[in-house]
């Protein structure tokens, strides 16, 4: 095993791959034969740097095989049954259209259409003083900067939903030379007029200037309005590019339903953050198997739950990539 990882870290990952429900330390202890206190110490340890380095190594390898695209979105980590967890707050969840107690996580992912890997993420923290508030748009800009300047991502395409179609995001994409594909509301202004007022025909497209003085292309397809700075792709290709954003929703579904993203019971934000990292890593381990197999991520996960040796093998193979870091 790589020197970057402890036995406890690897065991925690194996537990996440094998647990069927309640991915807390009590449940994971029964699966991994590591004590509850031992797993709790994993959550309080500084494993983030080493795990992200291995993910970065894997990403660079996959990027050489197939140039992909970026997706940015956020998800809610539900802690509604907890009384007190550090930095949790009430927030609006579009999934169910209600307020829940928990965390909001802004996530940047890379995908080539087959494999999708979480690259980095940030917790949205609600401040009491609005003057000090760092918004989700601010966090998204930081993630994009990380992708461009630290990871040196070779992609030229990025997808996001209408929430992230803010002027600052569009300007950053232009600055980086990325083509963006996003959906916007019908009141988005193009050439000084709201998109919904351009034509009565529900199927049209027009190139013009946004209110932020950027040249862009608006496409209306039925009730949906799309925005892009790609003037070469056909209308059908632009819509298909935006729809590729759905890959991040598939990852979120897997993280919440199968890998226990919401189920850490610790009151500490450090522990919650580490658990999130380990859940993301567990997904990355499963996703990376698709390079040499026709099985889906769910099929690999099902096998892990039935076969402890297979889950251990996947984790060992992944963490040993830590030896490549810096090579």
N, C-alpha and C positions, 0 to 999 in steps of 0.2 A: 504493500500500500504506500502511496505517496506520503512523504513526510509532512505534507500540508494538511493531512487529515488525521483526526483521532479515531479510535475505534468507536467512540460514542457517536461521532458525526455520521460515520458510515452506517452504524446501526439505526440511527434515527431515519436516515434515508430509506433503508430497507423496510423499516416499520411503515413509513408513509406509502411505500409501494405495495405493502401487503395488507394494510388495515382496510376493513370494509366500511367502518363508520367510527365516529368519535376519535379522531386522530389527536388525542391529548396524551400527556405523558403516562397517565395511568393505563390507558389502553395500549399504547405503544410498548410499555414495559412488559406486558403479558405476551407480546408477539416477538420481541427481540431478546428477551432474557437479560436485558440491561435494567438496572434498578430505576425506579422513578426519579430518585435523586440524581442518578447519573445522567439521565436524559434532561433533567432540569438544568444541570450544569452545561450541557451542550447548548441550550437556548441562551445561556448567559455568556457563552464564550464568543470570541472574535473569529468566526469562521467565514465571514462574508467575503473578505478579500480573496482568500484561496479558492472558494467556490466560484466566484465571478471570474477569476483568472482562467479556470478550467473551461467555463462556458465560453469565454472569449476565444480560447484556443480552438474549441469545437466550431464556433461560428466562423473563424477565419478559414478553417478547413473546408466547411460547407460552402463558404462564399467562393472559394476557388473552383468548386465543382459547378456551382450554378449561381449567377448573379440574381439576387432576389429583390425584394422591395420591403419597405418599412411600413409598419402600422402603429398608430398611437391611439390609445383609448384609456378609459378608466373603469374600474370595477369596485364594488362595495364589499368589504369584508364584514360580515354580519356578526355582531356581538350583542344582539338584542336581549339575550337571556343573562347577560352579565350585569352585575350591579356597579362595579368600579373596575375599569381598565385604563391605565395611563394613556392620556391623549385621545381617548375615544370621545366621540361627540355625536349628536343627533344630526343626521344628514338625509337629504332626499335621495331616494333610490328610484330610478326609472323602471327598474325591474320590480313590478308590483305597484308602482306609483304610490309610494308611502314613505314616511320618515322611519328610519331605523337607527339604532345605536350601533356605532362601529367605526371603521376606518374607510377612507376613500383612497384608492391606489391608482396613480397614473402610470401606465405601463407602455414601454416601447418594445415592439417585437419585430423580428426579421422573419421573412418567409420566402420560400421559392415556389410556393403553391403546393408542395408536398410536405415539407418539414417547416414547422413554425417554432421559433426559439425566442423566449423572453431575453432581451439584451440588458435592460436596466429598468428601474422603476423608482418612484418617489411617493412617500406618504403625504397626502394633503392634510395639513394641520390647521384647524380652525382657531384663529386668534381672537381674543376678547377685544383687542384694539384693532379696528379695521384698518388703521393706518399701517400696521405692521403685517397685514395679511398678505401672504404669498398665494396667489391664485393657482388654479389648475393649469391655466394658460402659461403662467410663469414657470411652473414645473415642467410643462411640455417643452418649452423653449430650452430649458436646461438639458433635458434628455436629448433633444435634437442636436444640441451643441456637442454633447458627449459622443453621439453617434458619428458626427462629422469629424471632430477634432481629435478624439481619443481612439475610437474604433476605426476611424478612416474608412467608413462604409463605402463600398464601391457603387452602391445602388444609385439610380437617378429617379426613383419613384417612391412616393409615400401616399398612404391612404388614411383618412380620418373622417369621422362623422361631422355633422354640422356644428356641434359645440366647439370643435377645435378649428373651425374655419375663420378664426379671428384674424384681423388684419396683421397683427404681429407674427402669427404663424405663417401666413401667406408670404409676407415679406422675407421671413427667414428661409423659406423654401426657395424663393427666387434668388436669395443671396447664395445659397448652397448649390444652385443649379439643378434643383430637384423638380420634377413634374409632380404636382399634387392632384389628387382626385378626391373630391369631397361632395357631400350633399349639402345644400343650403336651403334656407326657408324662402318662401315665395316673395318675401318683401326685401330680399337682397337687391341692392341698387346696382344697376349696370347702365352706363351712359346716362346717369342722372335720373333713371326711372326704375321703379320696382319691377322685378322680373315678371311678376304676375300681370303687369299692365302692358307688357310688350306686344303680346299677341293673344288672341282668343283661342287660336289653334293649340291643342294640348301637346303637340309634337313639333318642336322647333328648336333651333339653336342660333346663337348670335355671339359675335366677338365684339368686345368693347372695353371700356375703362371702368374699373370699380371705384368706389368713393375714396379708396386709399391710393388712387393713381396708379394702380397696377393693371396691365393688360390681361384680360382673361376671357374665357369662353364659357358661356352659360348654355346648358342643354336642358330643355324641358322634355320629360318623357312621362306623359300622363299627369299624375299628381306630384311627381318627383322632379326636383330641380338639382342639377349637377353643376359643379364649378370646377374648372381645371385651367392650367396654364399650358396644357399640351394642345397644340394646334394642328398636329399631324394625324393623330389617331382618329378613326371613324367614330361616329356617335355610339355605335354598338360596342366598340372597343373601349371607349371611355367608361361606359356604364359597367362593362365587365371588369374593368380595372377597379372601379369603386367597390363592386360587389366582392372582390377578392379580400376586402377588409373583414369579411365575415370570419376569416381564419382566426382572428383574435378572439372572437366570441366563442369559437369552438374550444380554444385553450382555456378561457375563463370557465366555461361549463365543466371541463375536465378538472380544473383546479378546485372548484367549489364542490362538485358532486363526488369526485373519486379520490382526491388527494388531500382533503381535509384543510383547505386554506382557511376556513372560518373557525376551526375547532380547537385552536390553542387556548387553554384556560388560564394562562399566566396573566397576572395583573401588570407585569412589567412591559414597557414599550420595547425595550431591547429584546426581550424574549419573543414578543409578537413579531418584531422585525426579522429575527433570526428564523422563526418558524415559517414566515412568508418566503424567505430566501430558500429554505430547504424544500418547501412545497414547489417552488418554481424550478429548483434543481431536479427534483423528482420527475417533474414533467419533462424537463430537458433530456433526462436519461431515457425516458420512454420514447420521446420524439426522435432522438438520435438513432434509435434502432431501425427506423424506417429506411435508412440509407442502404441497408443490406438485407431487407426483408419486405415482403409484400403485406405483412400483417399491419393492422392499424394500431394506433396508440392504445385503444381500448383492449385489443386482443393481447398485446404485450402486458398490459396491466392485469388482465384476467389471469394470465399465466403466472405472473408474480404472486398473486393472491393464493394460487393453488400450489406453487412450487417455491419454497423458501430458498433453495439452492440457486434457482434461476434469478431471483431478485438480488441475492447476494452477489452473483456473478456480474449482473448489470452494474451494480454500484461499484464493485471493485474495478471493473473495466473503465468506468467513467472517472473515478477519483485518481486512478493511475495516470490519467492524462495530465495531472498536475506536474508530473516530471518534465512535461514538454514546455511548461510555462517559462518564458524568457529564452527559449532555445531559438 
